[in-house]
Amino acid sequence: MAVDSFRAGNEEHDPGRPRPTGLLDMLSVAAVALDANGRIVFWTPQAEDLFGYAAEEALGRPAARLLIHPEHLQAVVSLFTEVMSTGRGWAGAFPIRHKDGTTRLMEFRTMRLLDDLGDVYALGIAADHTLLQRVETDLALCERLINQSPIGLALMDPDLRYVLVNPALERIDGIPAEDHVGRHLRETLPFPDVDTVESALRQVLTTGTPLLDQYHVGRPPADPDHEHAWSLSFYRLEDPGGRVLGAAASVVDVTERHRAAAEADRARRRLALIADASTRVGTTLEVEQTARELADIAAPVLADVVAVDVLDSALACRRMRRPDNGPELFRALALKAAHPTVALGAADPPGDLAAYEGDRLVTLCVHTGRPVLVEHVGERDLPRIARDAEAGALLARAGVHSYLAVPLIAHGEVLGALDLKRTRNPVPFDEDDVILAGELAGRAAVAIDNARWFQSVRNTALTLQRSLLPDHSPHHTGLQLASRYQPAQATSEVGGDWYDVIPLDDEKTALVVGDVMGNGIDAAATMGRLRTATCAYAELDLAPGAVLQHLDRITCELEHYIVTCVYLVYDPHSGQCRIANAGHMPPALARPGGPPALLELPAGAPLGVGGVEFEEVTVDLAPGDLLVLYTDGLVESRRQPIDDRLDVLLGFLDDPGRPLEEICDLLLYGLRHPDDHDDVALLVARAL
């Protein structure tokens, strides 16, 4: 090979062309060629950098004399001879004399070359030993870090195709390394927002700004049934010259942290739900309302379809029989769905009674007093959940996939069950849901228990009171009558208000309205005794004041009771009313053509004070005059003064010619409020 050809390869690098970059340039690998006599015939610019001699100083000179210390000369000549004669290459480190006189350790690779003319040459590839060792150490460290790191790492080319992935990423996404290489990023990522991830990576490639700690959630192919979470970071890769090689991605599996955070959030939501239930469930003493409040709380947070069913025997406050395997009669109290669903058609409408056989899960729940959980509902489970085959078909159409029934238990008694189903919510019920549902059911059960006993006692007292009120004939000489009794709207028990219409001799009529202070069965019973006594004294044709005196003595014998009462006797022949008052609200009188007014009566002391005389007042009643007797529950209010309320009452009597039934309704609906805490007795009379 001619030396000129070697010299051509040794020309100066054109500074106008971009300088090559890469690992060889980082190492500054030099190439030197020697002829058979050991003279330098090829000298690269990197050789000048490495050894210090320019090409003009090195070419044609014996390499050994130029670069080797005398003490190493024999060894170098021996190696050169062996390579040239045998053709076997040599590799190793050797000390070289630099132009500046220092000794530097170089890493060599030598080999024999043969040109087309048959001439033999020796080629030496050299690099700084220290630099090479550092690069080798860095590469070994990088390889160990990549292969043994618990963080998933991937290298991608500028088109976002995988070039390399480490074992950790294989474990994270469940795809072998060889199946990554050459594939696009979107082909392996299990994220629903893969377009966002890919767009972010392209932005990193464009700008060079890293994107760190991006949180993503998905289901990897290796575990498609469970949600996993990863933290992704992206970096642009460049060579020393700034050329973009691609991108690197690091993937940290943060599933445990994600699940812990999700569980903590779930626990917070459970506590918030329980706190919400403590204020929203049991706001009234109505069983149906309490059941609706429970259903509203449970849907959709806990279930997609919620039903509250109570045993009919519990609603009737009958003693529960010993649980057996037989059927149970349930009354549906509430039904709520988080979204429109045909599953509602499979449930019993609120108010309906339905018998469930002993093999049904809701029946099993109330028999055992324990929750019944079916995490994954199958075809064989639906017949035990549904009332009948038709209902089971509707549940299947609705996509019911998980079921939970929790007993409603208060004071050790099973009242019914909270029935929960999931359709759209893909997560099945678990033990945490059982605990939460049990907490809600327990709170609601106590409220339902209080409400059912309240309603039972209230109904008993109301029945007693209504049985003691008169069923008077609508025909009384000279009078047209209408009456109402309305129990309290928002109190725990009924009161002792009453009215009576008593026919007397000579076509006279006695009208009575009274109020026993207090409430409950005792007040109703006391009212019954006083009503009976009033009728008896009225039959004796006593004056109104005398009747009240007798009632006063009877009331004094009753324990801790005070009673107000107004008693009047109307004589249709004289057109006069004789009235006596015992601490009661004054009657209202409305005359045609004149303003309505309250009768001015002596207030009198309530019955039960003792030793008090009751004055009598006579009032003329002309045909068409309207007289209204009432108890204080009609006009007393916590929101307005009593005088304002009495003015409102008189305002409703502006037309005394109205039908009496209409007047009664007008007064009750105009003056009463749903949260009034007293009952009302109302008696309206018109002179004919």
Protein Blocks (a to p, Z undefined) as FASTA:
>chain_A
ZZklmmmmmcccdfkbccdedjklmnopacddddfkopafbdcfklmmmnopafklmgop
afklmmpcfklmmmmmmmmmmmmmnopacddddddddfkopacdddddddddddfkopac
dddddddfklmmmmmmmmmmmmmmmmmpcbdcddddfkopafbdcfklmmmnopafklmg
opafklmmccfklmmmmmmmmmmmmnopacehiacddddfklmmbccdddddddddddfk
opafbdcdddddfklmmmmmmmmmmmmmmmmmmmmmmmmgopaccfklmmmmmmmmmpmk
lmmbdcddddfklmnopacddddfbdcddddfbdcdfbdcfklmmpccehiacdddfkbm
klmmmmnopacddfbacfklmmmmmmblmlmmmmmmnopabdcdddddeehiafbdcddd
dfklmbdcdfklmmmmmmmmmmmmmmmmmmmmmmmmmmmmmmmmmmmpccddfbdghiac
dddddddfkbcbdcfbdcdddddehhiacddddddededjklmmmmmmmmmmmmmmmmno
pafklmmmmmmmmmmmpghiacddddddddfklopacdddehiacdddddehiacddddd
dfbpaehkbopacddddddddehiacddddfklmgcfkbcfklmmmmmmmmmmpmmbcfk
lmmmmmmmmmpcfkbcbdcdddddddZZ
